[in-house]
């Protein structure tokens, strides 16, 4: 049995949007020539796709490169990744829960993400990094807190993490 182990840095992103299918995500990485490991998350279903993508770098990088590489990945996937994909301390579960289906996995051969400079022209940064007043900020969403809209986002599952964090912060 041959085992592959990546020992280089890179970026990881979590997709919970529920519309971009796993096979489509794999095809996007293949088309771009991006080295990647993709797998479905425990809450994935055919009608509500949820998956993660891990993209290795060619070697050690300065910590400040993470946002640039995440912006490349986010741009490649049309801006589908939410705030938590930029969190340095985020951890992800791999496997299945209870009697759910085992995760789908795919390894895409290609170039490390830090070598795909052509992705810079479609790069998209972290969502909600500029407040409505337009004066920048630290990445936290600002402006009036619409509790009802946040509760609806949680109940509907459309923006669970961000909505929970904003309500908790209040």
C-alpha positions as CSV (number, residue, x, y, z in Angstrom):
1,X,0.0,0.0,0.0
2,X,1.4,3.4,-1.0
3,X,0.7,6.4,1.1
4,X,1.1,10.0,0.0
5,X,1.9,12.6,2.6
6,X,2.0,16.3,1.9
7,X,4.5,18.0,4.2
8,X,4.4,21.5,2.7
9,X,2.3,24.5,3.6
10,X,-0.7,25.6,1.6
11,X,-4.2,26.7,2.0
12,X,-7.5,25.0,2.8
13,X,-11.0,26.2,2.1
14,X,-14.4,25.1,3.2
15,X,-17.5,25.3,1.0
16,X,-20.9,25.1,2.5
17,X,-22.9,27.0,-0.1
18,X,-25.0,24.1,-1.2
19,X,-25.0,24.7,-4.9
20,X,-21.6,24.0,-6.4
21,X,-21.3,20.2,-6.6
22,X,-18.3,18.1,-5.7
23,X,-17.6,16.9,-9.2
24,X,-17.8,20.5,-10.5
25,X,-15.3,21.6,-7.8
26,X,-12.9,18.8,-8.9
27,X,-13.3,19.8,-12.5
28,X,-12.4,23.5,-11.7
29,X,-9.1,22.4,-10.1
30,X,-8.3,20.1,-13.0
31,X,-9.0,22.8,-15.6
32,X,-6.8,25.2,-13.8
33,X,-4.0,22.7,-13.4
34,X,-4.1,23.2,-9.6
35,X,-2.7,20.5,-7.3
36,X,-5.5,19.8,-4.8
37,X,-7.1,17.3,-2.5
38,X,-10.8,17.7,-2.3
39,X,-13.3,15.8,-0.1
40,X,-16.9,16.1,0.9
41,X,-17.7,17.2,4.5
42,X,-19.8,15.2,6.9
43,X,-22.9,17.3,6.2
44,X,-22.6,16.9,2.4
45,X,-25.5,15.6,0.4
46,X,-26.2,15.5,-3.3
47,X,-28.9,18.1,-2.9
48,X,-26.8,20.3,-0.6
49,X,-23.1,19.9,-1.6
50,X,-20.5,20.7,1.0
51,X,-16.8,20.1,0.5
52,X,-13.3,21.2,1.3
53,X,-10.3,21.8,-0.8
54,X,-6.6,21.6,0.3
55,X,-4.0,23.2,-2.0
56,X,-0.3,22.6,-1.2
57,X,2.3,25.3,-1.8
58,X,5.7,24.5,-3.3
59,X,7.5,25.0,0.0
60,X,7.7,27.3,3.0
61,X,6.1,30.7,2.6
62,X,5.9,33.9,4.5
63,X,2.8,34.0,6.7
64,X,1.5,37.0,4.8
65,X,1.2,35.0,1.7
66,X,-1.9,33.1,3.0
67,X,-4.4,35.8,2.2
68,X,-3.0,36.1,-1.4
69,X,-3.2,32.4,-2.0
70,X,-6.7,32.2,-0.5
71,X,-7.8,35.1,-2.8
72,X,-6.4,33.1,-5.8
73,X,-8.4,30.0,-4.7
74,X,-11.5,32.0,-4.0
75,X,-11.3,33.7,-7.4
76,X,-10.8,30.4,-9.2
77,X,-14.0,29.1,-7.5
78,X,-16.0,32.3,-8.2
79,X,-15.9,33.8,-4.7
80,X,-17.8,30.9,-3.0
81,X,-15.7,30.6,0.1
82,X,-16.9,32.2,3.4
83,X,-14.9,34.1,6.0
84,X,-13.9,31.0,8.0
85,X,-11.7,29.8,5.1
86,X,-9.3,32.7,6.0
87,X,-9.1,31.7,9.7
88,X,-5.7,30.6,10.6
89,X,-6.9,28.6,13.6
90,X,-9.8,26.8,11.8
91,X,-9.9,23.0,12.0
92,X,-11.9,20.6,9.9
93,X,-13.3,17.2,10.6
94,X,-12.7,14.4,8.0
95,X,-14.8,11.3,7.9
96,X,-18.4,10.5,8.4
97,X,-20.9,10.9,11.2
98,X,-23.1,8.0,12.4
99,X,-24.3,6.0,9.4
100,X,-23.8,8.7,6.8
101,X,-22.0,7.9,3.5
102,X,-18.2,7.9,3.6
103,X,-16.7,11.1,2.1
104,X,-15.9,11.4,-1.6
105,X,-12.3,12.3,-2.2
106,X,-10.3,13.4,-5.2
107,X,-6.6,14.1,-5.7
108,X,-5.9,16.5,-8.6
109,X,-2.4,16.5,-10.0
110,X,-1.1,19.9,-10.9
111,X,1.0,22.9,-9.9
112,X,1.2,24.2,-6.3
113,X,-1.1,27.2,-5.8
114,X,1.8,29.6,-5.2
115,X,3.2,28.9,-8.7
116,X,-0.1,29.7,-10.5
117,X,0.5,33.5,-10.8
118,X,-2.1,33.7,-13.6
119,X,-4.8,33.3,-10.9
120,X,-3.9,36.7,-9.5
121,X,-6.1,38.4,-12.2
122,X,-9.2,36.6,-10.9
123,X,-8.4,36.7,-7.2
124,X,-11.1,37.6,-4.8
125,X,-10.4,38.5,-1.2
126,X,-12.1,37.6,2.0
127,X,-15.8,38.6,2.0
128,X,-17.0,41.5,4.2
129,X,-13.6,43.1,4.6
130,X,-14.8,46.6,3.9
131,X,-17.6,48.1,6.0
132,X,-20.6,49.9,4.5
133,X,-19.0,53.3,5.2
134,X,-16.1,52.3,3.0
135,X,-13.3,53.1,5.4
136,X,-11.8,49.6,5.6
137,X,-11.5,47.9,9.0
138,X,-10.1,44.8,10.5
139,X,-12.3,42.3,8.5
140,X,-15.3,42.3,10.9
141,X,-18.6,43.2,9.4
142,X,-19.9,46.5,10.6
143,X,-23.1,48.4,10.3
144,X,-26.5,48.0,11.9
145,X,-27.2,44.5,13.3
146,X,-30.3,43.1,11.8
147,X,-31.1,40.3,14.3
148,X,-34.1,39.0,12.4
149,X,-32.1,38.6,9.2
150,X,-29.3,36.9,11.0
151,X,-31.7,34.5,12.7
152,X,-33.3,33.7,9.3
153,X,-29.8,33.0,7.9
154,X,-29.1,30.6,10.7
155,X,-32.5,28.8,10.5
156,X,-32.2,28.6,6.7
157,X,-28.6,27.5,6.8
158,X,-27.6,30.2,4.2
159,X,-25.0,32.0,6.4
160,X,-24.7,30.0,9.6
161,X,-21.2,30.7,10.8
162,X,-21.1,34.5,10.2
163,X,-24.6,35.0,11.5
164,X,-23.9,33.0,14.7
165,X,-20.6,34.9,15.3
166,X,-22.4,38.3,14.9
167,X,-25.2,37.4,17.2
168,X,-22.7,36.0,19.8
169,X,-20.7,39.1,19.6
170,X,-23.7,41.2,20.4
